[in-house]
Amino acid sequence: MTDLQTASDPYMLDINGTNIPAEATLLRERGPLVPVVLPGGIRAWAITTPTLLKELFADERVSKDTYRHWPAFINGEIPLDWPLIAWVSVRNMFTAHGADHTRLRKLISPAFTGRRVTALRPRIEQIVTELLDELAAHPDEMVVDLREEYAAQVPLRVITALMGVPEDLAPGLRVCVDEIFSTAPQRDPQENFAELVGMLSMLVSRRRGEPGEDMTSRLIDHRDGGDRLSEEELVHTLLLVISAGYETTVNLLDHAIHTVVTRRGLLARLRAGTAGWRHLIEATLRDRPPVANLPLRYATVDMHVAGQHVSAGDPFIAAIAAANQQLNPSGPVSDEFDPSRPAVEHLSFGYGPHYCLGAALARLEAAIALPALFDRFPDLGLAVDPAALATLDSFISQGHQQLPVHLTRTPALRDER
Ligand code: HEM
């Protein structure tokens, strides 16, 4: 966010994600459809209200297919080292429209039904217990980065288990996925993408040689059993599942833990049952959406939207953080956790045909991981001033770079939480 922007200029999104909630408020104040500038000077329209977001996400004239509906990309005007290149150039359900989207989504949606996700509970509980044991093995008084050692590890281990990723591939995959979610990346985006695809191709060849009960092996069956899935679509679908499955849930856990440790008395209420973990999870999703701004959709025809002329080919970015602010009954900019309001509405998992396939899995992971963490470490507290926590370098991914905590507290450190 830059202070020097005037309301008549297109809004330049802060690639460093310094204060996403404040930026969301500024966007909202500019109206439901705001001209914005993405990295590289690319113009887009930010959708900032829940009503318009739902309307456009359900509108067949609005597509996610970059290869058919974004002329700037088709004409080669988008450089391959553009920081958001992976978001628009993948070939999987995320960038598919209409019948193609249905075909690609159908291949993995059976893995995410309520029944299949519920069946993962024992595995998730086992992963959580292992991680808590690893944390408990640290010396007392050690400052632990809980984002790295817990918030990231829960979804990472769950998704790699689900996909049958061998242990030696997981760390490398993770580095590349982190880079995709950064809007101020440290590495060349094109090289990063190529490396990620290379590792996932290696995963495919290993599972081809040694199939298992995992999602990768099942997708290979679809690919090899007919022509419904190209090799590129197979690899890029794995890329989607690993990145969507990990990078988002880490932010949910990060912010939910942050909420508990920074709200006096909240943990006591959660443990006494006068506040609910599920409510905390939904309120966290609303107030700190893990995907704060979601790239990209395209107008396939000229459209009149919220009083503005949108030309065919214009891109939209969904300002989910801004839209969610309007859904907060405690006031648009409040992030106070109010347990007296159990129903929480938000758009953090999207809306319409592309609605998040992993929503039930993310909620289950959080519902297991959060109470288990605070049961094991009821005195857990931040080891730094909350104001000192740095945010991720991203306007897409909303989280902290680190969450340094004391797992146990000496009497001197103990407060009245
Ligand atoms: C808190 C955690 C999560 C958040 C906030 C989140 C958010 C989202 C959002 C906003 C979309 C919509 C994209 C669009 O409309 O363009 C989406 C799609 C998707 N998500 Fe999630 N997600 C989360 C967890 C997961 C998990 C755990 C998985 C899988 C293991 C997953 C897999 C997917 C997939 C495959 C899609 C694409 C669906 C499509 O294009 O049809 N997500 N997610």
Boltz pocket constraint, residues with backbone or C-beta under 6 A from the ligand:
constraints:
  - pocket:
      binder: B
      contacts: [[A, 64], [A, 93], [A, 94], [A, 95], [A, 105], [A, 159], [A, 240], [A, 241], [A, 244], [A, 245], [A, 246], [A, 248], [A, 249], [A, 252], [A, 289], [A, 290], [A, 291], [A, 294], [A, 295], [A, 347], [A, 348], [A, 349], [A, 350], [A, 351], [A, 353], [A, 354], [A, 355], [A, 356], [A, 357], [A, 358], [A, 359], [A, 361], [A, 362]]
      max_distance: 6.0
